[in-house]
């Protein structure tokens, strides 16, 4: 009777061991899955802000030959319109970059004397440097084409400012012409920097082809 009892106990423990082994085999895949999941590198650091890809048109230019005291070349993908604002004068125009929601405002003044000329030059400097608060940098470049009597200053304004480029041209005697680039949207320099660089080439072309008619 004692031997039989020991055999029953032995069978009982063998059964328990088999059950435990079976449970281990069943749980093993779940343990491995949990281990692999825990080892993954979950990097939730902020990603850089992405912007839409901008498709730029091909560079082509045409001449602006309206009955005004000046002429220049401007890009064919921009629309040149006479300024219709309340205080606009006869020879004021807007170069509309419709695709980019930007405008190059172009204004012209007859200069009556040295005092008025100096005042306009100073006004151009003040208008450019009024953006100093938000600008990260303002670069100035002298414009000098003595063969055409075209002189002036070019202001490149970097940062989240309303205007990114301003310039003026003069013959130092009787003509004064000014340009200012604006966008009809909240200024975000990082997002519009490629557009600004693209339009800067158009402004460079306008300046390099600029001529007085008299």
Secondary structure as UniProt FT lines:
FT   HELIX           2..39
FT   STRAND          61..64
FT   STRAND          70..75
FT   TURN            76..77
FT   STRAND          79..82
FT   TURN            86..87
FT   TURN            90..91
FT   STRAND          93..97
FT   HELIX           98..100
FT   STRAND          102..110
FT   HELIX           114..129
FT   TURN            130..134
FT   STRAND          135..145
FT   TURN            146..149
FT   STRAND          150..159
FT   STRAND          163..170
FT   STRAND          175..183
FT   HELIX           189..208
FT   STRAND          211..212
//
